[in-house]
Amino acid sequence: MIRHICMFKLKNENKDASVKEFCERAESLKTLPQLKRYEVVTNDKRTPDSNYDVSLIFDFDSVDDLNAYQTSPTHIEFGKFVATVKEERACIDYEF
């Protein structure tokens, strides 16, 4: 199994609305057959501002499935939205 963790710090303007829309739009990714586990989490507001705002935590059976996810039209469309609201991105993919 491959775990894909991708974290985003969103731009400060309208951050609460952006976080909400990010999570709503991420729901479209649930439809992708490659996903074995889907979790979208938001940072607790009581924690430091230096933390990332949202994270995608997805599991795939293989790197090939991860790559298929990355190039799917649904992911590409989601990525276009993310590009408009993200300030920073950090990602790790690992086998477990």
C-alpha positions in Angstrom: 0.0 0.0 0.0 1.0 3.6 -0.7 0.0 6.4 1.6 -0.2 9.8 0.0 -0.2 12.8 2.4 -0.5 16.2 0.9 -0.7 19.3 3.1 -1.7 22.8 2.1 -1.3 26.2 3.7 -4.0 28.4 2.1 -3.8 32.1 1.3 -4.9 34.4 4.2 -7.7 36.2 2.3 -11.0 34.5 3.0 -9.2 31.6 4.5 -12.2 30.1 6.3 -14.2 30.1 3.1 -11.3 28.6 1.2 -10.9 25.8 3.7 -14.6 25.1 3.5 -14.6 25.1 -0.3 -11.4 23.0 -0.4 -13.0 20.3 1.7 -16.2 20.4 -0.4 -14.4 20.1 -3.7 -12.1 17.3 -2.3 -15.3 15.2 -2.1 -15.1 14.8 -5.9 -11.9 12.8 -5.4 -13.9 10.1 -3.5 -15.3 8.9 -6.7 -11.9 7.7 -8.1 -11.7 4.0 -8.1 -7.9 4.0 -7.2 -8.6 5.3 -3.7 -8.7 2.7 -0.9 -8.8 5.2 1.9 -9.9 8.8 1.8 -9.5 11.4 4.6 -9.5 15.2 4.4 -8.6 16.9 7.6 -8.3 20.5 8.7 -6.0 22.0 11.3 -7.4 22.7 14.7 -7.8 26.5 15.1 -6.3 26.4 18.6 -2.9 25.3 17.2 -0.1 27.5 15.8 -0.7 29.6 12.7 2.5 28.2 11.3 0.7 24.8 10.8 -0.8 23.8 7.5 -4.5 24.4 7.0 -5.7 21.2 5.3 -4.4 17.8 4.4 -5.4 15.0 2.1 -4.5 11.5 3.4 -5.2 8.8 0.8 -4.2 5.2 0.5 -3.6 3.3 -2.8 -2.8 -0.3 -3.6 0.2 0.7 -5.7 2.3 3.5 -7.1 0.6 2.8 -10.4 -2.7 3.5 -8.8 -1.3 6.7 -7.2 0.0 7.8 -10.7 -3.4 7.1 -12.3 -5.0 9.2 -9.6 -2.6 12.1 -10.2 -3.4 12.1 -13.9 -7.1 11.6 -13.7 -9.3 14.5 -15.0 -11.1 14.7 -11.6 -7.7 15.3 -9.8 -6.5 17.7 -12.4 -9.7 19.8 -12.1 -9.4 19.8 -8.3 -5.7 20.8 -8.7 -6.7 23.8 -10.8 -8.9 25.1 -7.9 -6.2 24.4 -5.3 -3.7 26.4 -7.3 -5.9 29.5 -6.8 -6.1 29.2 -3.0 -2.8 27.6 -1.9 0.2 29.4 -0.5 2.3 26.3 0.2 2.2 22.6 -0.4 4.1 19.7 1.1 3.7 16.1 0.1 5.0 12.6 1.0 4.2 9.3 -0.6 5.4 6.1 1.2 4.9 2.4 1.3 3.5 0.8 4.3 
